[in-house]
């Protein structure tokens, strides 16, 4: 008597989990892209954590996420760590070198990309900017 009851409960739990996963997948598929741009310079100690935090944000919120890392001539392993993280965080991840014309200037607010998408800029070279990263 107890074994069939356990089987029924297990099948019910698996069916409910499948419905929730399918719903989350459909929600994510139809949601718009969210784009963040991180400005880095010698952040090898933190960059992996920041990328993983964005991955969790994407997974939990169900939003599709594009993350661009704009590197300001790092002399450490920051760029290599970002390249290694490509494809592991569940989002689109890009690395671009920073243009020398904006390398020393202040970057703040938003950036309009070529495809019309608006990107939230987070300049990690400034103290306390990392507080704007979700789940950090």
PASEBA-1860 file (N, C-alpha, C; in nm, 3 decimals):
! residues 136
1> XXXXXXXX> 0.082/-0.120/0.000/0.000/0.000/0.000/0.087/0.127/0.000 ~ 0.198/0.121/0.070/0.282/0.239/0.082/0.363/0.265/-0.046 ~ 0.408/0.160/-0.113/0.489/0.175/-0.234/0.410/0.245/-0.345 ~ 0.288/0.204/-0.377/0.214/0.277/-0.483/0.189/0.424/-0.446 ~ 0.167/0.451/-0.318/0.146/0.589/-0.276/0.272/0.673/-0.298 ~ 0.389/0.616/-0.270/0.515/0.686/-0.294/0.537/0.710/-0.444 ~ 0.502/0.612/-0.528/0.516/0.629/-0.673/0.424/0.740/-0.724 ~ 0.302/0.742/-0.675/0.207/0.846/-0.717/0.259/0.985/-0.677
9> XXXXXXXX> 0.312/0.994/-0.555/0.366/1.121/-0.507/0.487/1.164/-0.591 ~ 0.575/1.070/-0.622/0.694/1.102/-0.701/0.656/1.148/-0.842 ~ 0.559/1.081/-0.904/0.515/1.120/-1.038/0.451/1.259/-1.034 ~ 0.372/1.286/-0.932/0.309/1.416/-0.918/0.414/1.527/-0.903 ~ 0.514/1.503/-0.820/0.620/1.603/-0.799/0.698/1.626/-0.928 ~ 0.732/1.521/-1.000/0.804/1.536/-1.126/0.720/1.610/-1.231 ~ 0.591/1.582/-1.236/0.504/1.651/-1.332/0.494/1.800/-1.298 ~ 0.481/1.832/-1.171/0.475/1.973/-1.130/0.606/2.045/-1.162
17> XXXXXXXX> 0.718/1.980/-1.138/0.849/2.040/-1.169/0.863/2.061/-1.320 ~ 0.817/1.966/-1.400/0.825/1.979/-1.546/0.740/2.096/-1.594 ~ 0.623/2.115/-1.538/0.537/2.227/-1.578/0.603/2.360/-1.543 ~ 0.662/2.369/-1.423/0.728/2.492/-1.383/0.850/2.522/-1.470 ~ 0.929/2.421/-1.503/1.046/2.441/-1.589/1.004/2.484/-1.729 ~ 0.899/2.423/-1.782/0.851/2.460/-1.915/0.801/2.604/-1.916 ~ 0.730/2.642/-1.811/0.680/2.779/-1.801/0.795/2.879/-1.794 ~ 0.896/2.849/-1.713/1.012/2.939/-1.702/1.086/2.948/-1.836
25> XXXXXXXX> 1.096/2.836/-1.908/1.162/2.836/-2.037/1.086/2.922/-2.138 ~ 0.952/2.910/-2.139/0.871/2.991/-2.230/0.879/3.139/-2.196 ~ 0.880/3.169/-2.066/0.889/3.309/-2.022/1.022/3.369/-2.064 ~ 1.128/3.292/-2.048/1.261/3.341/-2.085/1.274/3.359/-2.236 ~ 1.213/3.268/-2.312/1.221/3.273/-2.457/1.153/3.399/-2.513 ~ 1.047/3.445/-2.448/0.973/3.559/-2.499/1.015/3.692/-2.436 ~ 1.104/3.688/-2.338/1.142/3.812/-2.271/1.244/3.889/-2.355 ~ 1.247/4.022/-2.340/1.344/4.103/-2.415/1.484/4.088/-2.356
33> XXXXXXXX> 1.583/4.125/-2.434/1.721/4.119/-2.389/1.750/4.233/-2.292 ~ 1.833/4.203/-2.192/1.884/4.304/-2.100/2.035/4.305/-2.121 ~ 2.092/4.425/-2.137/2.234/4.435/-2.168/2.306/4.517/-2.063 ~ 2.415/4.464/-2.012/2.503/4.535/-1.919/2.642/4.543/-1.980 ~ 2.711/4.653/-1.955/2.850/4.670/-1.996/2.933/4.695/-1.872 ~ 3.031/4.609/-1.847/3.122/4.626/-1.735/3.253/4.685/-1.786 ~ 3.299/4.791/-1.724/3.427/4.851/-1.758/3.527/4.801/-1.655 ~ 3.628/4.728/-1.700/3.724/4.667/-1.608/3.865/4.716/-1.634
41> XXXXXXXX> 3.946/4.704/-1.531/4.088/4.730/-1.541/4.155/4.659/-1.424 ~ 4.221/4.548/-1.454/4.289/4.468/-1.352/4.194/4.421/-1.242 ~ 4.090/4.350/-1.281/3.991/4.297/-1.187/3.992/4.145/-1.184 ~ 4.109/4.082/-1.197/4.113/3.937/-1.203/4.061/3.870/-1.076 ~ 4.069/3.937/-0.963/4.022/3.879/-0.838/3.872/3.879/-0.822 ~ 3.800/3.964/-0.898/3.657/3.978/-0.880/3.574/3.943/-1.003 ~ 3.632/3.945/-1.122/3.552/3.938/-1.245/3.474/3.809/-1.256 ~ 3.530/3.698/-1.212/3.456/3.571/-1.222/3.332/3.576/-1.133
49> XXXXXXXX> 3.344/3.632/-1.014/3.229/3.643/-0.926/3.123/3.734/-0.986 ~ 3.164/3.845/-1.048/3.067/3.935/-1.109/2.992/3.867/-1.223 ~ 3.062/3.792/-1.306/2.997/3.723/-1.417/2.901/3.616/-1.364 ~ 2.942/3.543/-1.262/2.852/3.442/-1.203/2.729/3.507/-1.141 ~ 2.745/3.626/-1.081/2.630/3.697/-1.024/2.531/3.735/-1.133 ~ 2.582/3.780/-1.247/2.493/3.811/-1.360/2.426/3.684/-1.412 ~ 2.497/3.572/-1.412/2.438/3.445/-1.454/2.323/3.404/-1.363 ~ 2.341/3.419/-1.232/2.232/3.389/-1.138/2.115/3.483/-1.159
57> XXXXXXXX> 2.145/3.610/-1.181/2.039/3.708/-1.206/1.958/3.669/-1.329 ~ 2.026/3.628/-1.435/1.958/3.585/-1.556/1.872/3.462/-1.532 ~ 1.927/3.366/-1.459/1.856/3.241/-1.433/1.734/3.263/-1.344 ~ 1.750/3.338/-1.237/1.642/3.355/-1.140/1.533/3.447/-1.194 ~ 1.572/3.554/-1.263/1.472/3.648/-1.314/1.406/3.602/-1.443 ~ 1.469/3.508/-1.512/1.414/3.460/-1.639/1.439/3.555/-1.755 ~ 1.532/3.646/-1.738/1.562/3.742/-1.844/1.683/3.696/-1.925 ~ 1.677/3.723/-2.056/1.792/3.695/-2.141/1.892/3.809/-2.122
65> XXXXXXXX> 2.018/3.773/-2.104/2.116/3.873/-2.065/2.234/3.872/-2.160 ~ 2.275/3.992/-2.200/2.400/4.012/-2.274/2.493/4.092/-2.184 ~ 2.614/4.045/-2.172/2.713/4.111/-2.088/2.836/4.140/-2.173 ~ 2.872/4.268/-2.182/2.992/4.309/-2.253/3.092/4.357/-2.151 ~ 3.212/4.301/-2.156/3.320/4.343/-2.069/3.411/4.431/-2.152 ~ 3.418/4.560/-2.116/3.503/4.656/-2.185/3.629/4.672/-2.101 ~ 3.739/4.622/-2.153/3.862/4.619/-2.075/3.951/4.738/-2.107 ~ 3.998/4.805/-2.001/4.085/4.923/-2.015/4.229/4.881/-1.993
73> XXXXXXXX> 4.282/4.804/-2.087/4.423/4.765/-2.089/4.469/4.700/-1.959 ~ 4.399/4.594/-1.919/4.439/4.521/-1.798/4.574/4.453/-1.819 ~ 4.656/4.455/-1.716/4.786/4.389/-1.723/4.784/4.254/-1.650 ~ 4.672/4.218/-1.595/4.661/4.089/-1.525/4.580/3.991/-1.612 ~ 4.521/3.892/-1.552/4.450/3.785/-1.624/4.300/3.812/-1.641 ~ 4.255/3.935/-1.630/4.112/3.966/-1.638/4.051/3.918/-1.769 ~ 4.112/3.951/-1.880/4.055/3.915/-2.011/4.055/3.764/-2.030 ~ 4.159/3.696/-1.987/4.165/3.550/-2.000/4.056/3.484/-1.916
81> XXXXXXXX> 4.029/3.537/-1.799/3.923/3.481/-1.714/3.787/3.499/-1.781 ~ 3.764/3.615/-1.840/3.637/3.639/-1.908/3.622/3.544/-2.027 ~ 3.728/3.526/-2.105/3.722/3.432/-2.218/3.695/3.290/-2.169 ~ 3.753/3.252/-2.057/3.729/3.119/-2.001/3.584/3.102/-1.955 ~ 3.522/3.210/-1.910/3.384/3.205/-1.861/3.281/3.202/-1.974 ~ 3.324/3.226/-2.097/3.232/3.230/-2.211/3.155/3.098/-2.220 ~ 3.024/3.107/-2.221/2.940/2.989/-2.237/2.907/2.917/-2.107 ~ 2.968/2.954/-1.996/2.940/2.883/-1.871/2.836/2.953/-1.785
89> XXXXXXXX> 2.809/3.078/-1.810/2.720/3.153/-1.722/2.576/3.156/-1.772 ~ 2.548/3.099/-1.889/2.411/3.097/-1.940/2.365/3.229/-1.998 ~ 2.456/3.306/-2.054/2.423/3.434/-2.114/2.521/3.461/-2.227 ~ 2.492/3.563/-2.306/2.586/3.603/-2.409/2.692/3.692/-2.345 ~ 2.818/3.658/-2.369/2.929/3.728/-2.304/3.028/3.772/-2.411 ~ 3.061/3.901/-2.411/3.154/3.957/-2.508/3.264/4.034/-2.436 ~ 3.382/4.037/-2.497/3.494/4.116/-2.445/3.539/4.208/-2.557 ~ 3.550/4.336/-2.526/3.599/4.434/-2.622/3.703/4.522/-2.554
97> XXXXXXXX> 3.807/4.560/-2.627/3.903/4.654/-2.568/3.842/4.794/-2.566 ~ 3.879/4.870/-2.467/3.829/5.007/-2.455/3.905/5.098/-2.551 ~ 3.834/5.188/-2.613/3.897/5.286/-2.702/3.982/5.380/-2.620 ~ 4.096/5.419/-2.673/4.187/5.508/-2.599/4.126/5.645/-2.574 ~ 4.029/5.685/-2.653/3.968/5.817/-2.635/3.881/5.826/-2.509 ~ 3.830/5.712/-2.464/3.745/5.713/-2.344/3.811/5.641/-2.228 ~ 3.933/5.597/-2.245/3.997/5.515/-2.143/4.013/5.587/-2.010 ~ 4.049/5.714/-2.012/4.071/5.788/-1.888/3.950/5.870/-1.845
105> XXXXXXXX> 3.852/5.881/-1.931/3.734/5.962/-1.898/3.635/5.887/-1.812 ~ 3.541/5.962/-1.759/3.436/5.901/-1.679/3.326/5.851/-1.770 ~ 3.287/5.728/-1.746/3.177/5.667/-1.820/3.069/5.639/-1.717 ~ 2.950/5.685/-1.746/2.843/5.661/-1.650/2.711/5.652/-1.724 ~ 2.613/5.598/-1.656/2.478/5.594/-1.710/2.456/5.482/-1.808 ~ 2.407/5.517/-1.926/2.371/5.418/-2.025/2.446/5.443/-2.155 ~ 2.447/5.341/-2.238/2.513/5.345/-2.366/2.415/5.290/-2.469 ~ 2.396/5.360/-2.581/2.309/5.312/-2.687/2.396/5.239/-2.788
113> XXXXXXXX> 2.365/5.113/-2.813/2.444/5.030/-2.903/2.398/5.046/-3.047 ~ 2.473/4.987/-3.139/2.443/5.001/-3.282/2.307/4.941/-3.319 ~ 2.265/4.835/-3.249/2.138/4.773/-3.281/2.020/4.838/-3.209 ~ 2.044/4.952/-3.143/1.937/5.025/-3.075/1.914/4.981/-2.932 ~ 1.982/4.878/-2.887/1.966/4.829/-2.751/2.037/4.924/-2.654 ~ 1.977/4.944/-2.539/2.036/5.030/-2.436/2.110/4.943/-2.337 ~ 2.233/4.982/-2.307/2.317/4.905/-2.217/2.340/4.983/-2.088 ~ 2.324/4.917/-1.977/2.354/4.975/-1.847/2.504/4.967/-1.824
121> XXXXXXXX> 2.569/5.080/-1.802/2.714/5.085/-1.782/2.748/5.075/-1.634 ~ 2.841/4.987/-1.601/2.892/4.974/-1.466/3.044/4.984/-1.475 ~ 3.098/5.093/-1.427/3.242/5.118/-1.434/3.306/5.066/-1.305 ~ 3.367/4.949/-1.314/3.425/4.885/-1.196/3.553/4.952/-1.149 ~ 3.603/5.048/-1.227/3.722/5.121/-1.184/3.689/5.221/-1.073 ~ 3.562/5.252/-1.058/3.517/5.344/-0.952/3.476/5.263/-0.829 ~ 3.510/5.312/-0.711/3.468/5.244/-0.589/3.314/5.241/-0.577 ~ 3.264/5.134/-0.528/3.121/5.115/-0.500/3.034/5.099/-0.625
129> XXXXXXXX> 3.090/5.095/-0.744/3.008/5.070/-0.864/2.960/4.925/-0.869 ~ 3.035/4.835/-0.808/2.996/4.694/-0.810/2.866/4.670/-0.735 ~ 2.824/4.764/-0.652/2.699/4.750/-0.580/2.579/4.749/-0.673 ~ 2.595/4.798/-0.795/2.486/4.800/-0.892/2.467/4.666/-0.961 ~ 2.559/4.571/-0.940/2.548/4.438/-0.999/2.447/4.359/-0.917 ~ 2.349/4.296/-0.981/2.252/4.218/-0.904/2.319/4.103/-0.830 ~ 2.276/4.078/-0.708/2.322/3.968/-0.623/2.467/3.980/-0.579 ~ 2.522/4.101/-0.579/2.657/4.120/-0.525/2.643/4.196/-0.395
END
